[in-house]
Amino acid sequence: MHYVVKTFRSNIVEGRFTSLIVSVVVIGMRIMMFVNDGLPDLSIKSDNFLWQYISQFFSKPEISLAASTLSVFIIAWLISSLNNRFGLLRSRSNLPFIFPIFFLSLHPYFLLMTGEYIAIIFILLSFFPLLESYQKPDSYLYSFRSSVLIATASLFQIFAIILIPLLWRGERSMRGPQIRSLLSSLFGVVLVYVSVFSYYFIFDDTISFTQPFNIFINISINEIPRFTIFEWVIGAFILMVFVLNMIFSVNTYGRDKVLTLNFMQFIVFLQIFLLLLQVVYWGISLFFLTLSITLISYLSAYFYTKNNSRNHLYLVYFMILIMIVIYLSHNIAILDIVS
């Protein structure tokens, strides 16, 4: 094993205090960005069933920062727990925890507490019954749990409801097509939304029930973003990172156990659709991009944990360097220089 690979694995992948050190650094990064920039003005707003009622509790910037930071760490902990519980990596690694908290701390947008964080937490929770259903002959109960969790996520971010038909792809890969599971999944969604509709019906406000769904017709695919040259370059780099990580992961997990193979294929499948959906609704919501960053962080963690190539490690160092530049661009006047 090359010295570069050995050092990376011993100090970062398997380091005893790496997660703690990175956690402290990330908290410092978020605080520094908050002190320099504050919270961004959220011009992208949408009606949701629950978030619009509880968002007022996070109106103070300090509370919003603390809540978003806690949410990021919960997301990272869920990804790490998912990996450890089902043995997807089959090796000790800090990366499933440290990559998400790092990736979700590079832009001021991630300092703002939104319903997207709560929705992503419920979506990650839905992956647990999905993986538990692997090769189970009677898995309709797992399908019900997953669909209920995603339907609950959509109460905080309505776009999460789109993941319901995408989840069927993951269920099919875990155990093959089952009619009872499909019906159970649909029943879970109906159960959640019948409960929500009952609330609006009791208060004679059924129009408000349909209002969140109107956002799906506000397609912004024909609008061109008004980005600076620097932002276009960074956007192209991020897209390249997404594509490369998916390609490298495919080449790696293809030799892993069947459960890992099926789950990673499902993650790549989700990634492709999430990026396409973000293009369609980029002017309406950044939910799909935020969820994509969350999932790509696990793909990256998987690949660089399994990887023993010196050249690929140079790539991850270069990727981290560029991401640090992205972070610094929000703390210094670099945008004014290059735009």
Buried (B, 14 or more C-beta within 10 A) or exposed (E): EEEBBEEBBEEBBBBEEBBEBBBEBBBEBBEEBBEEEEBEEEEEEBEBBBBBEEBEEBEEBEEBBBBBBEBBBBBBBBBBBBBBEBEBBEEEBBBBBBBBBBBBBBBBBBBBBBBBBBBBBBBBBBBBBBBBBBEBEEBBBBBBBBBBBBBBBBBBBBBBBBBBEBBBBBBBBBBEEBEEBBEBBBBBBEEBBEEBBEEBEEEEEEEEBEBBEEBBEEEBEEEEEEEEEBBEEBEEBBEEBBEBBBEBBBEBBEEBEEBBBBBBBBBBBBBEBBBEBBEBBBBBBBBBBBBBBBBBBBBBBBBBBBBEEEEBBEBBEEBEEBBEBBBEBBBEEBEEEEE
